[in-house]
Amino acid sequence: MKLQNIFLKLFGAVLFILLASCSEDYLKESPTTFVDPSALVVDEDGARIYLVGAYSAVQESVSSGTGAKSNEGWAVHWGTMGTDEVVLPGWAGDRKLIFLQQVTSNNATVTNIWRNLYYSQNKVTSAIDRIRALTAEQIDIETRDVMIAEARFLRATIYFALVTTFENIPLIKNEVVDLNNLLVPQASTQEVYDFIIEDLKYAESKLEVMQGAGRATKGAAQALLGKVYLQMTGFPLNQTDKFELAEKEFDKVMTSGVYNLLPNYPEVFDLDHEQSNEMVFSIGMGGPGDNEGGILSSFYGPNGSVNDGGGFGTCYVNTASVAKYDINDIRLLNNIAKHNATNWTPEEGMYNSASWGNTDWQWRGWKWHASRDNGYVNDTPFDNPYIRYADVLLMYAEAMNGQGKLTQTHIDTTVNLLRARARMNATAVPDMVLGSQTENADQILEERYKELVFEGWRRNDLIRFGKYKEAILGINQTGWTTSGNPGPNYEDFEIRWPIPDAEIQLNPLLIQNPGYN
């Protein structure tokens, strides 16, 4: 009975959903009551409210996490902790083990991330199934299909996180409501990717061309579909034919007329530009005060008090990676904190060199600049970028290079646009020049680090480019802010995380990933 109760919490019926008003601030709703979905999803109004719950599920699991789930966010833990972007100190708990490549099948954080993703998957799938069941007498069919498309985009984000992280996963296509139907075998990696592609193609066919202000759109579906195709070109599928399919999806986004780069890089991450035309899809956060915020500006932040705009002190930057930046690259000043937030304002911390008093091994990650005298803590208001237009430009260049079709013109309209924005004087951040296919790939990967650091894609990038092991073995930082270096611990099987032991005990059809037995 205990196992059944745990499993029901994980995969079971979404018996209740937050009842929220449908204001324009779509993803920042405060809960007011709970209702049975069977009584709620009977018309368009009920379907819209239920869809809010699907967005909330992605907010809690795929991004940095929210409220009580802020320590279970996939992007922070998978995408950044076990990469060369950061080092973790000895007091960082499970995060330290992720950084040190000492993850076991009993790691509590990894188990919680698996559970949270599957629980969220079931919430989103519940929205798909229940809204799909509405008839023309209950809802306008075109409106219904758009809602289904939004939810299928959201489900694709969850399964993409699961398959890239754990690889060998159960593929659950419908809402689980029956305790007698809990044993699901693992699907092949190809089957999971095919299901993700199916969801995204449906979303692309039904959603509107616009900047969605936190809601899924045609451009978001196209961009994620292209990203999925790109990931399929690397480990474990190595399907290089997908470069061409990725190119076509990114081209649609780039020629849509909807998206563009903001002229000032730091503005991309401030509260006034959270849903700008650079955001192809950004996950809305609603802090502080309503437990709908994230941890972006407090987890990544300077030394000093969190209430003054500082960070938690459990994540420091890898100084070797910082060295990738040109000294006059605005992204260096925006993304790396060398100051103390209690003593200096964010503006001073960026531009006043007198504030840069820390030794390099005490530098912190910094991208979302919290103001001084704030009450954010684990409830910060900064939306979580999922795919930015800058990411699309870099992925387009990668797709062209993967086909051997990259030209200097392509570079000038993608990578060099980003370098031009980053340049603080005429001689800084030199343009990329076309080289060999290998040289181009190396430069594009390095540009992805400088542009997208801390946005949760680094591990997938390194794996896709075949550079993950090299990056992990290359971490060599000293000082008391690092718990050591992960290279001596790393083995090839750790490119993926283990299936949690607790889940194998609940579902004996699951087989542990190789190397973790």
N, C-alpha and C positions, 0 to 999 in steps of 0.2 A: 504493500500500500504506500509506503514512503517513496519508493521508486516511481510509482504511478503518479503521485502528487508532484514530484520534481519534474517528471516528463510532461505532465499537463501544463505546468507553469511555462515550460520551454516551448512546446509545440502545440499546446492545447487551444481550444476555441477562444477567440477573442470575445469573451463574454460581456465585456463592458467597453465603452468608448467615451472619451472626453466629450462632453457636450459644450460647444463653444459657439459664439456668435460668428457670423460670416462677414467680418469687416474686411476692408481692403488690406489691412496688415495681416495677411493670410496665415503666416506661420508663427505669429506671436500672440496666440490666443491664451487666455487664462481659463482653466477648467472651472465649470460651475456645478456640474452634477454628473451622474453616471446613468446610462440607460442600456437596455438590452438591444443589441443591434437588430434583432429580428423585428422589434417594434420601431426602430429608428429608420432603417433603410427601406422605406416604403414609397418614397417620392423624391423629387429632386432636392428639396431642402435637406432631407435626411441623408441623402447620398453625399451632398457637399460637406456636411458635418463629419460624416464618416471618413471622407477623403482627407480631412485635416488630420485624423489619427494616423493615416498612412504616411503623411509628411512628417509627423512627429516621430514615427518609428525610425525613419532615416536620420532625422536630427539626433536621436538618441544613440544610434549604433554606427552609422557610416562616418559621421563627422567626428568632432572632438568629444562628443558626448554631452549630455545636459544633466544638470542637477545631480541627483544621486548616481547617475550613470556616467558622470564625467571621467571616471577612471576606467571606462569600458569602451571608449571611442576607438574605432578601427584605425582611422587615418593617423592619429598621433602615435599609436603603439606599433602597428605594422609598418606604416609608411615612413616613420622617422626614427624611432628608438633604436632599431637594429640596423642602422646605416652609418655612413660616414659623415652625416650632418652634425651629429651631436656626440658627446660623451656623457656618461652618467656617473654620479658620485656613489660612494659606498652606502649612503643612507637612502638610496632611491628604491629599495624594495624590489618588487617583481620587475619594474622597469630596468633596473640594473641588470637583472638576469637576461632580459631581452637584448640589451646592449652587448653584454658579454658573450652572447651566443651560448647561454647555459639554460635555454628553455627546455623543460621536460614536459611530459604528458600530464603532470600534476600541477603545472603552473596555474595559480588561481586566476591571474589576469587573462591569460590565454583562454582558459575555460570560460570565463565570464564574457569575453568577446565573442566566442563561438555561440554561446547561449543567447546573448543579446542579439546577434545577427539573425539567428534562426527565429527567435521570438518576434523580431521585427519583420522578418520575411512572412511569418504567418499573419501578422496584422495587416500587412500590405496585400497579401494574397486574399485575405478575407474581404478586403475592400473590392478587389477585382471580381471575385466570385459573386458577392452580394449585389454589387452595382450592376454587373452583367445580367443578373436574374430579373432586373426590373423590366417591365413591359412598356409598350407604347402608351398604355392607359395610365401608367405611373410617372413617366418621364419622357421628355423629348429624346428620341433615339440618338440624334446627332450629339446632343449634350451628354447623354450617357456614354457614348463611345469616346468622347474627349476625356471624360473622367477616368474611364478604364485605361486610356492611353497614358494619362498622367501616372496612374498607379503602376502600370507595367514598366514605365521608365524607372520609377522608384524601386521596383523589385529587381530590375537589372542592376542598379547600383549595389544592392545587397548581395546578389549572387556573384557579381564581379568581385566584390571584396572577399567573399567566401572562397571562390575557386582560385584566386591568385594567392591566397594566404594558406589554405589547407589542401588545395588541389583535389584530393579524393573525398568528395562530399556527397551526402544524400541530396537528391534533386526532388523536391516536394513541389508539385505543380498546383495543388489545390489546398484550400483551407483544411487544417486538421481539426476535427471536432470530436473524433471518436477515440476513446482510450484503447479500443481493440485494434487500432490501426496505426500503431506507433513504430513498428519495426520496418525501417526503410533502408535498403542497401545503398551503398555508394554507387553513383553513376560514373561513367567515364568522364574525363576532363572535356573531351570533345562534346559529349551530350550536354554538359552544363553550358559550355560556350554556345552551342547551337540554340539552347533555350534562351539565353541572354540575347542573342541576335534576333530571335523571333520576337521577343518582347520589344526590343528597340525598333525593329522595322515596323511593327504595329504602331508604336508611339510616333514614329516619324511620319507615318501615313495619316494620322488623325490630328496632330497638334498644330497649333498656329505658329506662323513666323513672327516672332516678337521677342523682346527681352522680357522674361516672365516675372521679374520682381520676386523671385523665390519659387515660382511654379515652373513645372516642366514645360518645355516648348519644343517645336520642331528642331530648332538649332541645337538645343541641349541633347535631344535624342541622336541627332546626326554626329555631334561631337563625341558623345560617349560611344556610339557605335564605331566610329573611327578609332577611338582609343582602345576599344576591345579588339578590333582587328589588328592593331599594332601589337598588342600584348601577345596575340596568337603567333606573331612572327618569331617570338623568343621561346625560352624554356617554359613548359615542357613540350609544346606542340611543334615549334620551329617551322611554321607554315609561311614561308616567304612569299607565297602568292597573295597573302593578305595585305601586303604593302599597297598594291594597286587598289584594293577595295577601300582601304583607309584613306588613300589620297582622294578618292571620289567623295567620300563623306566630308572631309575637311574642306574640299573645294566648295561644296554646297554652303557650308557655314560662312566661308570667306567671301562668297559672292552674294550672300543674302541681303547685304546692305544694312543689317541690324547691328553688327558688332564692330567695335573699334577699340584701339588702345587709348587710355587716358594719357594726356601729355605728361603728367607728373606721377612718377612711380609711387611715391609715398601716399598719394591720395587714393590709390587703389584700395588701400587697407584701412582707411579711416571711416568713421561712422557716417560721414556725409556722402560717401560714394559706395556704399555696400552693395547696391544693386545697379551699378552703372552699366553702360553698354560694353564694358570689358568683361562683365560677368555673364558667361554663357549659362551657367547654373551655379547658384550660390545658396547654401543651406541656411535658412533664416534662424537666427537666435533671438531670444526675447528677454535678455537680462537688463539690469539686475532687478531682483525683487519678486519675480514670478516663477522662479525655478525652471525657466525655459532658456537660460543662457548657457554659454559654453565655457571653455577654459583658455581660449587662444591668447588673450592678452595677459593672463596671469600665470599660465604655465610657461610660455615664452616671454620673458621679460627681464629687465636689468636686476642687478643687485639692489637691495633696498626693500622697504616695506611694500607689501602687495597693495595696501591702501594708498600708497604714493605712486603707484604705477609700476612697482617692481614685480618680479616673478617669484615662483615658489622656491627656487634654489635647488631643484632636483634635475636640472637639465642645463648643460653647458655646451658651447659650440666646440667642434673639432677645429682647432686652429689651423691645421693643414688644409682643411677645406676652405677656411676663410681666405687663405692665401691665393685662392683661385681668382679673387676679385682684383681688378685694377684699383689702385688707391683712390682714384677719383671717380669711382663708380657709385652713383647715388644708392644703388642697392646694398652696397656694403654699409653705408651709414644708416640705412633704414632697417636692415635685417640683423645687424650685429650690435649688441649693446656693450659698450666699454665703460659706461658711467654708473653711478649710483642714483637710483630714482628718488631717494629721499633727499638728496642734496641738489639735484639738477632736474629741470623740466625736460620733457621729451625733446623739445626744440633745442635746448642747450646740449642735451646728450647726443644729438645728431651732429650738430655743426660746431660746437665749441670744443676745440681740442684740449682745452684746460680741464674738461670734465673726464677725459679719458685716462683715469688714473689706475685702472686695474691692470694687472699683469695678464698676458694673453690667455693663460689657462683658466682665468676667472671670467672670461667673456661669456655672455649669455646670448641665446637666440632671442630675436626681437623683430617683430614684423607688424603686429597690431599694437599701437602705442596707446596704452591706457593713460588717462589724465591723472594728475596728482589729486589727492583727496577724493578717491572714489570708493565705492562699496562693492566692488565686483566679486572678488575672491573666486569662487567656482561658478559664478553666475554672470559672466561677462556678456555684453551685448553685441559683440562683433560677429557678423555673419561669417560662415565658414565657406570660403571659395572651394568649389568642387572642380569646375572646369572654367578657366579664364580664356579669353581670346588670345592672350599671349601663349598659353599652352597649345591652343589650336595651331598657331603659326609655327611653333617649334615642331609639333607633331607632323604638320604638312611637310616641312623640310626633311624630317626623318623619313617619311613615307617616300618622298621623291628620291632621297639618297639610297634607300633600301632597294629601289628599282634601278639604280644607276642612272637616274634621269635628272639629278640635281644640277642646276646651272647657277651661275653667278647672279642672274636675275632673280631666281627663286630665293637665294640667300639674302639679297638686298631687300626683298619684300617680306622677309620673315625674320631671320636672326638679326640682321643689321638694323631693322626697325627697332628692335628691343635694345640693341646696343646704342643706337642714337638717343633713345629716351634716357638711357642710363648715364650718358656722357655728361660730366660736369664741367668740362672744358674741351677745347678743340682738339687736344692731343690725347685725351683719355679714351679708354675702351676702343681700341682700334677695330675696324670692320673685319669681319670674317671674309677670307678669300678662299675660293673654291680650291680644294686639293683632291687627294685620292679619296676613294669611298671610305676607307678606314679613318683617314684624317678628318674627314667631314663628320663622321659618326662621333668621333671623340670630341670635336668642338661642339656639336649639337648637345651631347650629353652634359658637357661642362656648362653650357649655357642654360640647360634645364636646371642644374643645381643653382646657379646664380639668380635665376628669375623666379623659381618655384620653391625654393628652400622652405621647409616647415609646412608646406601645403599638403603633405601626405602622399606624394607620389614617388619619392626617391627610391624606395626599395623595389617597386615594380619597374622603375626605369633601369636600375642597375641590373636586375634580373633579365630584362628584355634585351639589353645591350650586351649581355654576357660578361658583365663587369662586377658582379656582386662579390664574388670571392676576392678578387683583386682589391676591391674597396675595403672590405673587412680586414684583410691581412695588412693593408696599408695604414691602419689607424695606429698611431704611436704617439700618444700624448702623456705628458707627465704632470705632476702636481696633485694636490689633495682633492681636487674637484673631479677626478676620474677614479673609478673603482678598479682600473687596470685597462688592459687592451684585449680586445676579443680575439685577435688572430690565433693565439695558441690554443684556443678552445674550439675553433671553427672546424667543422667537417662538412663535406659536400651535401649531405642529406639535409642540413639545416637551412638550405635555401627555402624550404617550406617549414611551417610549424606542425607540431604533432596533433593528431586527433586527441582531444582530451580523454584521459582514462575514464573519467566519470561518465562520459557519453558512451564509451564502449561498454561499460557495465550496464547502462540503461538499454543499449541497443546492440546486442551481440552480433548483429549482421555487419557492424562496422569493423574494418580492418585497419590496424595502425599503419601510419605512413612508414616506409622503410627507414631504418636507422634508429627509430625511437623505441623499439621493443626492449 
